[in-house]
Amino acid sequence: MLEYIKKKVADEDPALTELSQPRLLKNFHCFAEAAMSLVHRRHCSAQEAGRLRAWLIEAAYGLTTPGTNEPHRKGKANAD
């Protein structure tokens, strides 16, 4: 998922331009939290796995349709 997000940012995905600056900052923050969690990987409890999952969902906000693995479609953006 982190590679997917990095590719979308590198490709300047148009879905990112629809997000507000505070939302982009939240995406970046959650991306960084998820990445650091994986770098400092220790024994993974269910609680840690849940946090990682939540960070990844927030980091991909606006790039995918919620509840699916489908890319975000223009005109179906979610409100912050």
mmCIF file of the N, C-alpha and C atoms, coordinates in Angstrom:
data_MODEL
# 
_entry.id   MODEL 
# 
loop_
_atom_site.group_PDB 
_atom_site.id 
_atom_site.type_symbol 
_atom_site.label_atom_id 
_atom_site.label_alt_id 
_atom_site.label_comp_id 
_atom_site.label_asym_id 
_atom_site.label_entity_id 
_atom_site.label_seq_id 
_atom_site.pdbx_PDB_ins_code 
_atom_site.Cartn_x 
_atom_site.Cartn_y 
_atom_site.Cartn_z 
_atom_site.occupancy 
_atom_site.B_iso_or_equiv 
_atom_site.pdbx_formal_charge 
_atom_site.auth_seq_id 
_atom_site.auth_comp_id 
_atom_site.auth_asym_id 
_atom_site.auth_atom_id 
_atom_site.pdbx_PDB_model_num 
ATOM 1   N N  . MET A 1 1  ? 0.824   -1.191 0.000   1.00 0.00 ? 1  MET A N  1 
ATOM 2   C CA . MET A 1 1  ? 0.000   0.000  0.000   1.00 0.00 ? 1  MET A CA 1 
ATOM 3   C C  . MET A 1 1  ? 0.871   1.258  0.000   1.00 0.00 ? 1  MET A C  1 
ATOM 4   N N  . LEU A 1 2  ? 1.974   1.234  0.751   1.00 0.00 ? 2  LEU A N  1 
ATOM 5   C CA . LEU A 1 2  ? 2.845   2.410  0.767   1.00 0.00 ? 2  LEU A CA 1 
ATOM 6   C C  . LEU A 1 2  ? 3.420   2.678  -0.617  1.00 0.00 ? 2  LEU A C  1 
ATOM 7   N N  . GLU A 1 3  ? 3.781   1.632  -1.335  1.00 0.00 ? 3  GLU A N  1 
ATOM 8   C CA . GLU A 1 3  ? 4.299   1.799  -2.700  1.00 0.00 ? 3  GLU A CA 1 
ATOM 9   C C  . GLU A 1 3  ? 3.223   2.383  -3.616  1.00 0.00 ? 3  GLU A C  1 
ATOM 10  N N  . TYR A 1 4  ? 1.981   1.941  -3.448  1.00 0.00 ? 4  TYR A N  1 
ATOM 11  C CA . TYR A 1 4  ? 0.857   2.457  -4.236  1.00 0.00 ? 4  TYR A CA 1 
ATOM 12  C C  . TYR A 1 4  ? 0.715   3.965  -4.003  1.00 0.00 ? 4  TYR A C  1 
ATOM 13  N N  . ILE A 1 5  ? 0.758   4.365  -2.741  1.00 0.00 ? 5  ILE A N  1 
ATOM 14  C CA . ILE A 1 5  ? 0.616   5.784  -2.404  1.00 0.00 ? 5  ILE A CA 1 
ATOM 15  C C  . ILE A 1 5  ? 1.787   6.584  -2.972  1.00 0.00 ? 5  ILE A C  1 
ATOM 16  N N  . LYS A 1 6  ? 3.009   6.063  -2.814  1.00 0.00 ? 6  LYS A N  1 
ATOM 17  C CA . LYS A 1 6  ? 4.184   6.754  -3.357  1.00 0.00 ? 6  LYS A CA 1 
ATOM 18  C C  . LYS A 1 6  ? 4.060   6.932  -4.864  1.00 0.00 ? 6  LYS A C  1 
ATOM 19  N N  . LYS A 1 7  ? 3.565   5.911  -5.560  1.00 0.00 ? 7  LYS A N  1 
ATOM 20  C CA . LYS A 1 7  ? 3.410   5.996  -7.014  1.00 0.00 ? 7  LYS A CA 1 
ATOM 21  C C  . LYS A 1 7  ? 2.376   7.057  -7.380  1.00 0.00 ? 7  LYS A C  1 
ATOM 22  N N  . LYS A 1 8  ? 1.258   7.090  -6.666  1.00 0.00 ? 8  LYS A N  1 
ATOM 23  C CA . LYS A 1 8  ? 0.216   8.081  -6.943  1.00 0.00 ? 8  LYS A CA 1 
ATOM 24  C C  . LYS A 1 8  ? 0.745   9.507  -6.756  1.00 0.00 ? 8  LYS A C  1 
ATOM 25  N N  . VAL A 1 9  ? 1.527   9.714  -5.709  1.00 0.00 ? 9  VAL A N  1 
ATOM 26  C CA . VAL A 1 9  ? 2.098   11.041 -5.463  1.00 0.00 ? 9  VAL A CA 1 
ATOM 27  C C  . VAL A 1 9  ? 3.116   11.380 -6.548  1.00 0.00 ? 9  VAL A C  1 
ATOM 28  N N  . ALA A 1 10 ? 3.990   10.432 -6.869  1.00 0.00 ? 10 ALA A N  1 
ATOM 29  C CA . ALA A 1 10 ? 5.015   10.665 -7.896  1.00 0.00 ? 10 ALA A CA 1 
ATOM 30  C C  . ALA A 1 10 ? 4.390   10.943 -9.260  1.00 0.00 ? 10 ALA A C  1 
ATOM 31  N N  . ASP A 1 11 ? 3.267   10.271 -9.556  1.00 0.00 ? 11 ASP A N  1 
ATOM 32  C CA . ASP A 1 11 ? 2.574   10.463 -10.834 1.00 0.00 ? 11 ASP A CA 1 
ATOM 33  C C  . ASP A 1 11 ? 1.674   11.694 -10.826 1.00 0.00 ? 11 ASP A C  1 
ATOM 34  N N  . GLU A 1 12 ? 1.649   12.421 -9.696  1.00 0.00 ? 12 GLU A N  1 
ATOM 35  C CA . GLU A 1 12 ? 0.797   13.604 -9.538  1.00 0.00 ? 12 GLU A CA 1 
ATOM 36  C C  . GLU A 1 12 ? -0.660  13.294 -9.879  1.00 0.00 ? 12 GLU A C  1 
ATOM 37  N N  . ASP A 1 13 ? -1.183  12.268 -9.231  1.00 0.00 ? 13 ASP A N  1 
ATOM 38  C CA . ASP A 1 13 ? -2.560  11.829 -9.443  1.00 0.00 ? 13 ASP A CA 1 
ATOM 39  C C  . ASP A 1 13 ? -3.522  12.999 -9.258  1.00 0.00 ? 13 ASP A C  1 
ATOM 40  N N  . PRO A 1 14 ? -4.440  13.219 -10.221 1.00 0.00 ? 14 PRO A N  1 
ATOM 41  C CA . PRO A 1 14 ? -5.396  14.328 -10.119 1.00 0.00 ? 14 PRO A CA 1 
ATOM 42  C C  . PRO A 1 14 ? -6.274  14.267 -8.866  1.00 0.00 ? 14 PRO A C  1 
ATOM 43  N N  . ALA A 1 15 ? -6.494  13.079 -8.317  1.00 0.00 ? 15 ALA A N  1 
ATOM 44  C CA . ALA A 1 15 ? -7.313  12.962 -7.110  1.00 0.00 ? 15 ALA A CA 1 
ATOM 45  C C  . ALA A 1 15 ? -6.688  13.737 -5.952  1.00 0.00 ? 15 ALA A C  1 
ATOM 46  N N  . LEU A 1 16 ? -5.375  13.859 -5.950  1.00 0.00 ? 16 LEU A N  1 
ATOM 47  C CA . LEU A 1 16 ? -4.704  14.594 -4.875  1.00 0.00 ? 16 LEU A CA 1 
ATOM 48  C C  . LEU A 1 16 ? -5.004  16.082 -4.929  1.00 0.00 ? 16 LEU A C  1 
ATOM 49  N N  . THR A 1 17 ? -5.242  16.620 -6.109  1.00 0.00 ? 17 THR A N  1 
ATOM 50  C CA . THR A 1 17 ? -5.517  18.053 -6.232  1.00 0.00 ? 17 THR A CA 1 
ATOM 51  C C  . THR A 1 17 ? -6.887  18.414 -5.665  1.00 0.00 ? 17 THR A C  1 
ATOM 52  N N  . GLU A 1 18 ? -7.744  17.421 -5.503  1.00 0.00 ? 18 GLU A N  1 
ATOM 53  C CA . GLU A 1 18 ? -9.077  17.657 -4.946  1.00 0.00 ? 18 GLU A CA 1 
ATOM 54  C C  . GLU A 1 18 ? -9.063  17.728 -3.422  1.00 0.00 ? 18 GLU A C  1 
ATOM 55  N N  . LEU A 1 19 ? -7.953  17.332 -2.806  1.00 0.00 ? 19 LEU A N  1 
ATOM 56  C CA . LEU A 1 19 ? -7.874  17.302 -1.351  1.00 0.00 ? 19 LEU A CA 1 
ATOM 57  C C  . LEU A 1 19 ? -7.404  18.649 -0.808  1.00 0.00 ? 19 LEU A C  1 
ATOM 58  N N  . SER A 1 20 ? -7.948  19.025 0.333   1.00 0.00 ? 20 SER A N  1 
ATOM 59  C CA . SER A 1 20 ? -7.539  20.276 0.977   1.00 0.00 ? 20 SER A CA 1 
ATOM 60  C C  . SER A 1 20 ? -6.135  20.119 1.564   1.00 0.00 ? 20 SER A C  1 
ATOM 61  N N  . GLN A 1 21 ? -5.497  21.246 1.845   1.00 0.00 ? 21 GLN A N  1 
ATOM 62  C CA . GLN A 1 21 ? -4.153  21.188 2.420   1.00 0.00 ? 21 GLN A CA 1 
ATOM 63  C C  . GLN A 1 21 ? -4.149  20.457 3.767   1.00 0.00 ? 21 GLN A C  1 
ATOM 64  N N  . PRO A 1 22 ? -5.109  20.727 4.673   1.00 0.00 ? 22 PRO A N  1 
ATOM 65  C CA . PRO A 1 22 ? -5.119  19.971 5.934   1.00 0.00 ? 22 PRO A CA 1 
ATOM 66  C C  . PRO A 1 22 ? -5.281  18.462 5.705   1.00 0.00 ? 22 PRO A C  1 
ATOM 67  N N  . ARG A 1 23 ? -6.092  18.094 4.717   1.00 0.00 ? 23 ARG A N  1 
ATOM 68  C CA . ARG A 1 23 ? -6.275  16.668 4.423   1.00 0.00 ? 23 ARG A CA 1 
ATOM 69  C C  . ARG A 1 23 ? -4.984  16.060 3.878   1.00 0.00 ? 23 ARG A C  1 
ATOM 70  N N  . LEU A 1 24 ? -4.284  16.784 3.005   1.00 0.00 ? 24 LEU A N  1 
ATOM 71  C CA . LEU A 1 24 ? -3.008  16.292 2.479   1.00 0.00 ? 24 LEU A CA 1 
ATOM 72  C C  . LEU A 1 24 ? -1.994  16.104 3.608   1.00 0.00 ? 24 LEU A C  1 
ATOM 73  N N  . LEU A 1 25 ? -1.985  17.034 4.559   1.00 0.00 ? 25 LEU A N  1 
ATOM 74  C CA . LEU A 1 25 ? -1.079  16.906 5.703   1.00 0.00 ? 25 LEU A CA 1 
ATOM 75  C C  . LEU A 1 25 ? -1.425  15.682 6.542   1.00 0.00 ? 25 LEU A C  1 
ATOM 76  N N  . LYS A 1 26 ? -2.720  15.425 6.713   1.00 0.00 ? 26 LYS A N  1 
ATOM 77  C CA . LYS A 1 26 ? -3.132  14.237 7.468   1.00 0.00 ? 26 LYS A CA 1 
ATOM 78  C C  . LYS A 1 26 ? -2.711  12.973 6.723   1.00 0.00 ? 26 LYS A C  1 
ATOM 79  N N  . ASN A 1 27 ? -2.899  12.957 5.397   1.00 0.00 ? 27 ASN A N  1 
ATOM 80  C CA . ASN A 1 27 ? -2.453  11.812 4.595   1.00 0.00 ? 27 ASN A CA 1 
ATOM 81  C C  . ASN A 1 27 ? -0.958  11.582 4.804   1.00 0.00 ? 27 ASN A C  1 
ATOM 82  N N  . PHE A 1 28 ? -0.168  12.666 4.703   1.00 0.00 ? 28 PHE A N  1 
ATOM 83  C CA . PHE A 1 28 ? 1.279   12.546 4.849   1.00 0.00 ? 28 PHE A CA 1 
ATOM 84  C C  . PHE A 1 28 ? 1.645   12.054 6.244   1.00 0.00 ? 28 PHE A C  1 
ATOM 85  N N  . HIS A 1 29 ? 0.999   12.612 7.260   1.00 0.00 ? 29 HIS A N  1 
ATOM 86  C CA . HIS A 1 29 ? 1.280   12.206 8.639   1.00 0.00 ? 29 HIS A CA 1 
ATOM 87  C C  . HIS A 1 29 ? 1.019   10.710 8.822   1.00 0.00 ? 29 HIS A C  1 
ATOM 88  N N  . CYS A 1 30 ? -0.099  10.239 8.330   1.00 0.00 ? 30 CYS A N  1 
ATOM 89  C CA . CYS A 1 30 ? -0.443  8.821  8.473   1.00 0.00 ? 30 CYS A CA 1 
ATOM 90  C C  . CYS A 1 30 ? 0.490   7.935  7.649   1.00 0.00 ? 30 CYS A C  1 
ATOM 91  N N  . PHE A 1 31 ? 0.904   8.414  6.479   1.00 0.00 ? 31 PHE A N  1 
ATOM 92  C CA . PHE A 1 31 ? 1.879   7.684  5.668   1.00 0.00 ? 31 PHE A CA 1 
ATOM 93  C C  . PHE A 1 31 ? 3.182   7.532  6.459   1.00 0.00 ? 31 PHE A C  1 
ATOM 94  N N  . ALA A 1 32 ? 3.638   8.622  7.065   1.00 0.00 ? 32 ALA A N  1 
ATOM 95  C CA . ALA A 1 32 ? 4.876   8.594  7.844   1.00 0.00 ? 32 ALA A CA 1 
ATOM 96  C C  . ALA A 1 32 ? 4.751   7.674  9.059   1.00 0.00 ? 32 ALA A C  1 
ATOM 97  N N  . GLU A 1 33 ? 3.626   7.726  9.747   1.00 0.00 ? 33 GLU A N  1 
ATOM 98  C CA . GLU A 1 33 ? 3.409   6.849  10.906  1.00 0.00 ? 33 GLU A CA 1 
ATOM 99  C C  . GLU A 1 33 ? 3.456   5.383  10.490  1.00 0.00 ? 33 GLU A C  1 
ATOM 100 N N  . ALA A 1 34 ? 2.796   5.049  9.387   1.00 0.00 ? 34 ALA A N  1 
ATOM 101 C CA . ALA A 1 34 ? 2.790   3.665  8.906   1.00 0.00 ? 34 ALA A CA 1 
ATOM 102 C C  . ALA A 1 34 ? 4.198   3.224  8.521   1.00 0.00 ? 34 ALA A C  1 
ATOM 103 N N  . ALA A 1 35 ? 4.913   4.084  7.807   1.00 0.00 ? 35 ALA A N  1 
ATOM 104 C CA . ALA A 1 35 ? 6.274   3.745  7.383   1.00 0.00 ? 35 ALA A CA 1 
ATOM 105 C C  . ALA A 1 35 ? 7.188   3.541  8.591   1.00 0.00 ? 35 ALA A C  1 
ATOM 106 N N  . MET A 1 36 ? 7.116   4.428  9.558   1.00 0.00 ? 36 MET A N  1 
ATOM 107 C CA . MET A 1 36 ? 7.969   4.299  10.743  1.00 0.00 ? 36 MET A CA 1 
ATOM 108 C C  . MET A 1 36 ? 7.594   3.072  11.565  1.00 0.00 ? 36 MET A C  1 
ATOM 109 N N  . SER A 1 37 ? 6.326   2.743  11.597  1.00 0.00 ? 37 SER A N  1 
ATOM 110 C CA . SER A 1 37 ? 5.882   1.543  12.297  1.00 0.00 ? 37 SER A CA 1 
ATOM 111 C C  . SER A 1 37 ? 6.517   0.300  11.680  1.00 0.00 ? 37 SER A C  1 
ATOM 112 N N  . LEU A 1 38 ? 6.600   0.287  10.363  1.00 0.00 ? 38 LEU A N  1 
ATOM 113 C CA . LEU A 1 38 ? 7.208   -0.857 9.680   1.00 0.00 ? 38 LEU A CA 1 
ATOM 114 C C  . LEU A 1 38 ? 8.729   -0.870 9.847   1.00 0.00 ? 38 LEU A C  1 
ATOM 115 N N  . VAL A 1 39 ? 9.351   0.304  9.880   1.00 0.00 ? 39 VAL A N  1 
ATOM 116 C CA . VAL A 1 39 ? 10.804  0.389  10.079  1.00 0.00 ? 39 VAL A CA 1 
ATOM 117 C C  . VAL A 1 39 ? 11.175  -0.138 11.462  1.00 0.00 ? 39 VAL A C  1 
ATOM 118 N N  . HIS A 1 40 ? 10.399  0.231  12.463  1.00 0.00 ? 40 HIS A N  1 
ATOM 119 C CA . HIS A 1 40 ? 10.672  -0.168 13.847  1.00 0.00 ? 40 HIS A CA 1 
ATOM 120 C C  . HIS A 1 40 ? 9.873   -1.403 14.234  1.00 0.00 ? 40 HIS A C  1 
ATOM 121 N N  . ARG A 1 41 ? 9.666   -2.265 13.279  1.00 0.00 ? 41 ARG A N  1 
ATOM 122 C CA . ARG A 1 41 ? 8.840   -3.460 13.477  1.00 0.00 ? 41 ARG A CA 1 
ATOM 123 C C  . ARG A 1 41 ? 9.326   -4.274 14.671  1.00 0.00 ? 41 ARG A C  1 
ATOM 124 N N  . ARG A 1 42 ? 8.403   -4.571 15.538  1.00 0.00 ? 42 ARG A N  1 
ATOM 125 C CA . ARG A 1 42 ? 8.633   -5.481 16.653  1.00 0.00 ? 42 ARG A CA 1 
ATOM 126 C C  . ARG A 1 42 ? 7.512   -6.509 16.592  1.00 0.00 ? 42 ARG A C  1 
ATOM 127 N N  . HIS A 1 43 ? 7.326   -7.208 17.677  1.00 0.00 ? 43 HIS A N  1 
ATOM 128 C CA . HIS A 1 43 ? 6.215   -8.154 17.722  1.00 0.00 ? 43 HIS A CA 1 
ATOM 129 C C  . HIS A 1 43 ? 4.924   -7.378 17.457  1.00 0.00 ? 43 HIS A C  1 
ATOM 130 N N  . CYS A 1 44 ? 4.150   -7.846 16.527  1.00 0.00 ? 44 CYS A N  1 
ATOM 131 C CA . CYS A 1 44 ? 2.936   -7.131 16.115  1.00 0.00 ? 44 CYS A CA 1 
ATOM 132 C C  . CYS A 1 44 ? 1.713   -7.682 16.844  1.00 0.00 ? 44 CYS A C  1 
ATOM 133 N N  . SER A 1 45 ? 1.167   -6.883 17.726  1.00 0.00 ? 45 SER A N  1 
ATOM 134 C CA . SER A 1 45 ? -0.059  -7.269 18.415  1.00 0.00 ? 45 SER A CA 1 
ATOM 135 C C  . SER A 1 45 ? -1.256  -6.895 17.546  1.00 0.00 ? 45 SER A C  1 
ATOM 136 N N  . ALA A 1 46 ? -2.401  -7.363 17.932  1.00 0.00 ? 46 ALA A N  1 
ATOM 137 C CA . ALA A 1 46 ? -3.627  -7.027 17.196  1.00 0.00 ? 46 ALA A CA 1 
ATOM 138 C C  . ALA A 1 46 ? -3.865  -5.518 17.239  1.00 0.00 ? 46 ALA A C  1 
ATOM 139 N N  . GLN A 1 47 ? -3.531  -4.897 18.366  1.00 0.00 ? 47 GLN A N  1 
ATOM 140 C CA . GLN A 1 47 ? -3.714  -3.448 18.497  1.00 0.00 ? 47 GLN A CA 1 
ATOM 141 C C  . GLN A 1 47 ? -2.785  -2.701 17.539  1.00 0.00 ? 47 GLN A C  1 
ATOM 142 N N  . GLU A 1 48 ? -1.519  -3.130 17.451  1.00 0.00 ? 48 GLU A N  1 
ATOM 143 C CA . GLU A 1 48 ? -0.576  -2.486 16.531  1.00 0.00 ? 48 GLU A CA 1 
ATOM 144 C C  . GLU A 1 48 ? -0.996  -2.697 15.083  1.00 0.00 ? 48 GLU A C  1 
ATOM 145 N N  . ALA A 1 49 ? -1.478  -3.886 14.766  1.00 0.00 ? 49 ALA A N  1 
ATOM 146 C CA . ALA A 1 49 ? -1.949  -4.164 13.405  1.00 0.00 ? 49 ALA A CA 1 
ATOM 147 C C  . ALA A 1 49 ? -3.141  -3.273 13.070  1.00 0.00 ? 49 ALA A C  1 
ATOM 148 N N  . GLY A 1 50 ? -4.014  -3.060 14.036  1.00 0.00 ? 50 GLY A N  1 
ATOM 149 C CA . GLY A 1 50 ? -5.163  -2.181 13.834  1.00 0.00 ? 50 GLY A CA 1 
ATOM 150 C C  . GLY A 1 50 ? -4.749  -0.740 13.589  1.00 0.00 ? 50 GLY A C  1 
ATOM 151 N N  . ARG A 1 51 ? -3.744  -0.279 14.343  1.00 0.00 ? 51 ARG A N  1 
ATOM 152 C CA . ARG A 1 51 ? -3.231  1.085  14.137  1.00 0.00 ? 51 ARG A CA 1 
ATOM 153 C C  . ARG A 1 51 ? -2.613  1.222  12.752  1.00 0.00 ? 51 ARG A C  1 
ATOM 154 N N  . LEU A 1 52 ? -1.819  0.223  12.344  1.00 0.00 ? 52 LEU A N  1 
ATOM 155 C CA . LEU A 1 52 ? -1.191  0.257  11.023  1.00 0.00 ? 52 LEU A CA 1 
ATOM 156 C C  . LEU A 1 52 ? -2.261  0.295  9.934   1.00 0.00 ? 52 LEU A C  1 
ATOM 157 N N  . ARG A 1 53 ? -3.284  -0.520 10.089  1.00 0.00 ? 53 ARG A N  1 
ATOM 158 C CA . ARG A 1 53 ? -4.382  -0.543 9.114   1.00 0.00 ? 53 ARG A CA 1 
ATOM 159 C C  . ARG A 1 53 ? -5.065  0.824  9.038   1.00 0.00 ? 53 ARG A C  1 
ATOM 160 N N  . ALA A 1 54 ? -5.319  1.427  10.185  1.00 0.00 ? 54 ALA A N  1 
ATOM 161 C CA . ALA A 1 54 ? -5.975  2.746  10.217  1.00 0.00 ? 54 ALA A CA 1 
ATOM 162 C C  . ALA A 1 54 ? -5.093  3.806  9.561   1.00 0.00 ? 54 ALA A C  1 
ATOM 163 N N  . TRP A 1 55 ? -3.782  3.774  9.834   1.00 0.00 ? 55 TRP A N  1 
ATOM 164 C CA . TRP A 1 55 ? -2.874  4.743  9.208   1.00 0.00 ? 55 TRP A CA 1 
ATOM 165 C C  . TRP A 1 55 ? -2.864  4.582  7.695   1.00 0.00 ? 55 TRP A C  1 
ATOM 166 N N  . LEU A 1 56 ? -2.852  3.340  7.226   1.00 0.00 ? 56 LEU A N  1 
ATOM 167 C CA . LEU A 1 56 ? -2.833  3.107  5.780   1.00 0.00 ? 56 LEU A CA 1 
ATOM 168 C C  . LEU A 1 56 ? -4.124  3.587  5.117   1.00 0.00 ? 56 LEU A C  1 
ATOM 169 N N  . ILE A 1 57 ? -5.243  3.364  5.779   1.00 0.00 ? 57 ILE A N  1 
ATOM 170 C CA . ILE A 1 57 ? -6.529  3.837  5.247   1.00 0.00 ? 57 ILE A CA 1 
ATOM 171 C C  . ILE A 1 57 ? -6.521  5.359  5.149   1.00 0.00 ? 57 ILE A C  1 
ATOM 172 N N  . GLU A 1 58 ? -6.045  6.026  6.204   1.00 0.00 ? 58 GLU A N  1 
ATOM 173 C CA . GLU A 1 58 ? -5.990  7.490  6.195   1.00 0.00 ? 58 GLU A CA 1 
ATOM 174 C C  . GLU A 1 58 ? -4.975  8.011  5.183   1.00 0.00 ? 58 GLU A C  1 
ATOM 175 N N  . ALA A 1 59 ? -3.845  7.325  5.045   1.00 0.00 ? 59 ALA A N  1 
ATOM 176 C CA . ALA A 1 59 ? -2.810  7.756  4.100   1.00 0.00 ? 59 ALA A CA 1 
ATOM 177 C C  . ALA A 1 59 ? -3.295  7.660  2.660   1.00 0.00 ? 59 ALA A C  1 
ATOM 178 N N  . ALA A 1 60 ? -4.173  6.703  2.381   1.00 0.00 ? 60 ALA A N  1 
ATOM 179 C CA . ALA A 1 60 ? -4.681  6.506  1.020   1.00 0.00 ? 60 ALA A CA 1 
ATOM 180 C C  . ALA A 1 60 ? -5.978  7.273  0.769   1.00 0.00 ? 60 ALA A C  1 
ATOM 181 N N  . TYR A 1 61 ? -6.439  8.040  1.755   1.00 0.00 ? 61 TYR A N  1 
ATOM 182 C CA . TYR A 1 61 ? -7.687  8.788  1.616   1.00 0.00 ? 61 TYR A CA 1 
ATOM 183 C C  . TYR A 1 61 ? -7.661  9.632  0.341   1.00 0.00 ? 61 TYR A C  1 
ATOM 184 N N  . GLY A 1 62 ? -8.714  9.533  -0.434  1.00 0.00 ? 62 GLY A N  1 
ATOM 185 C CA . GLY A 1 62 ? -8.828  10.317 -1.660  1.00 0.00 ? 62 GLY A CA 1 
ATOM 186 C C  . GLY A 1 62 ? -8.227  9.630  -2.874  1.00 0.00 ? 62 GLY A C  1 
ATOM 187 N N  . LEU A 1 63 ? -7.428  8.594  -2.647  1.00 0.00 ? 63 LEU A N  1 
ATOM 188 C CA . LEU A 1 63 ? -6.820  7.863  -3.761  1.00 0.00 ? 63 LEU A CA 1 
ATOM 189 C C  . LEU A 1 63 ? -7.585  6.596  -4.104  1.00 0.00 ? 63 LEU A C  1 
ATOM 190 N N  . THR A 1 64 ? -8.371  6.105  -3.158  1.00 0.00 ? 64 THR A N  1 
ATOM 191 C CA . THR A 1 64 ? -9.166  4.903  -3.378  1.00 0.00 ? 64 THR A CA 1 
ATOM 192 C C  . THR A 1 64 ? -10.592 5.155  -2.918  1.00 0.00 ? 64 THR A C  1 
ATOM 193 N N  . THR A 1 65 ? -11.522 4.361  -3.414  1.00 0.00 ? 65 THR A N  1 
ATOM 194 C CA . THR A 1 65 ? -12.906 4.438  -2.979  1.00 0.00 ? 65 THR A CA 1 
ATOM 195 C C  . THR A 1 65 ? -13.017 3.704  -1.648  1.00 0.00 ? 65 THR A C  1 
ATOM 196 N N  . PRO A 1 66 ? -13.565 4.332  -0.598  1.00 0.00 ? 66 PRO A N  1 
ATOM 197 C CA . PRO A 1 66 ? -13.647 3.691  0.715   1.00 0.00 ? 66 PRO A CA 1 
ATOM 198 C C  . PRO A 1 66 ? -14.342 2.335  0.651   1.00 0.00 ? 66 PRO A C  1 
ATOM 199 N N  . GLY A 1 67 ? -13.786 1.365  1.376   1.00 0.00 ? 67 GLY A N  1 
ATOM 200 C CA . GLY A 1 67 ? -14.378 0.041  1.453   1.00 0.00 ? 67 GLY A CA 1 
ATOM 201 C C  . GLY A 1 67 ? -14.070 -0.854 0.269   1.00 0.00 ? 67 GLY A C  1 
ATOM 202 N N  . THR A 1 68 ? -13.274 -0.370 -0.673  1.00 0.00 ? 68 THR A N  1 
ATOM 203 C CA . THR A 1 68 ? -12.914 -1.180 -1.840  1.00 0.00 ? 68 THR A CA 1 
ATOM 204 C C  . THR A 1 68 ? -11.434 -1.003 -2.124  1.00 0.00 ? 68 THR A C  1 
ATOM 205 N N  . ASN A 1 69 ? -10.946 -1.740 -3.079  1.00 0.00 ? 69 ASN A N  1 
ATOM 206 C CA . ASN A 1 69 ? -9.571  -1.562 -3.539  1.00 0.00 ? 69 ASN A CA 1 
ATOM 207 C C  . ASN A 1 69 ? -9.550  -0.785 -4.838  1.00 0.00 ? 69 ASN A C  1 
ATOM 208 N N  . GLU A 1 70 ? -10.694 -0.205 -5.210  1.00 0.00 ? 70 GLU A N  1 
ATOM 209 C CA . GLU A 1 70 ? -10.796 0.515  -6.475  1.00 0.00 ? 70 GLU A CA 1 
ATOM 210 C C  . GLU A 1 70 ? -10.200 1.908  -6.351  1.00 0.00 ? 70 GLU A C  1 
ATOM 211 N N  . PRO A 1 71 ? -9.558  2.384  -7.416  1.00 0.00 ? 71 PRO A N  1 
ATOM 212 C CA . PRO A 1 71 ? -9.042  3.755  -7.406  1.00 0.00 ? 71 PRO A CA 1 
ATOM 213 C C  . PRO A 1 71 ? -10.174 4.758  -7.230  1.00 0.00 ? 71 PRO A C  1 
ATOM 214 N N  . HIS A 1 72 ? -9.831  5.880  -6.653  1.00 0.00 ? 72 HIS A N  1 
ATOM 215 C CA . HIS A 1 72 ? -10.788 6.977  -6.478  1.00 0.00 ? 72 HIS A CA 1 
ATOM 216 C C  . HIS A 1 72 ? -11.270 7.448  -7.844  1.00 0.00 ? 72 HIS A C  1 
ATOM 217 N N  . ARG A 1 73 ? -12.557 7.674  -7.975  1.00 0.00 ? 73 ARG A N  1 
ATOM 218 C CA . ARG A 1 73 ? -13.114 8.156  -9.233  1.00 0.00 ? 73 ARG A CA 1 
ATOM 219 C C  . ARG A 1 73 ? -13.513 9.614  -9.064  1.00 0.00 ? 73 ARG A C  1 
ATOM 220 N N  . LYS A 1 74 ? -13.155 10.443 -10.017 1.00 0.00 ? 74 LYS A N  1 
ATOM 221 C CA . LYS A 1 74 ? -13.491 11.867 -9.959  1.00 0.00 ? 74 LYS A CA 1 
ATOM 222 C C  . LYS A 1 74 ? -15.000 12.026 -9.817  1.00 0.00 ? 74 LYS A C  1 
ATOM 223 N N  . GLY A 1 75 ? -15.390 12.953 -8.966  1.00 0.00 ? 75 GLY A N  1 
ATOM 224 C CA . GLY A 1 75 ? -16.811 13.203 -8.762  1.00 0.00 ? 75 GLY A CA 1 
ATOM 225 C C  . GLY A 1 75 ? -17.379 12.418 -7.592  1.00 0.00 ? 75 GLY A C  1 
ATOM 226 N N  . LYS A 1 76 ? -16.577 11.523 -7.008  1.00 0.00 ? 76 LYS A N  1 
ATOM 227 C CA . LYS A 1 76 ? -17.042 10.757 -5.860  1.00 0.00 ? 76 LYS A CA 1 
ATOM 228 C C  . LYS A 1 76 ? -16.145 11.012 -4.657  1.00 0.00 ? 76 LYS A C  1 
ATOM 229 N N  . ALA A 1 77 ? -15.631 12.211 -4.557  1.00 0.00 ? 77 ALA A N  1 
ATOM 230 C CA . ALA A 1 77 ? -14.739 12.555 -3.446  1.00 0.00 ? 77 ALA A CA 1 
ATOM 231 C C  . ALA A 1 77 ? -15.526 12.587 -2.151  1.00 0.00 ? 77 ALA A C  1 
ATOM 232 N N  . ASN A 1 78 ? -14.870 12.218 -1.085  1.00 0.00 ? 78 ASN A N  1 
ATOM 233 C CA . ASN A 1 78 ? -15.486 12.248 0.235   1.00 0.00 ? 78 ASN A CA 1 
ATOM 234 C C  . ASN A 1 78 ? -15.195 13.580 0.892   1.00 0.00 ? 78 ASN A C  1 
ATOM 235 N N  . ALA A 1 79 ? -16.100 14.026 1.715   1.00 0.00 ? 79 ALA A N  1 
ATOM 236 C CA . ALA A 1 79 ? -15.883 15.257 2.474   1.00 0.00 ? 79 ALA A CA 1 
ATOM 237 C C  . ALA A 1 79 ? -14.947 14.961 3.631   1.00 0.00 ? 79 ALA A C  1 
ATOM 238 N N  . ASP A 1 80 ? -14.193 15.965 4.044   1.00 0.00 ? 80 ASP A N  1 
ATOM 239 C CA . ASP A 1 80 ? -13.305 15.794 5.195   1.00 0.00 ? 80 ASP A CA 1 
ATOM 240 C C  . ASP A 1 80 ? -14.103 15.652 6.460   1.00 0.00 ? 80 ASP A C  1 
# 
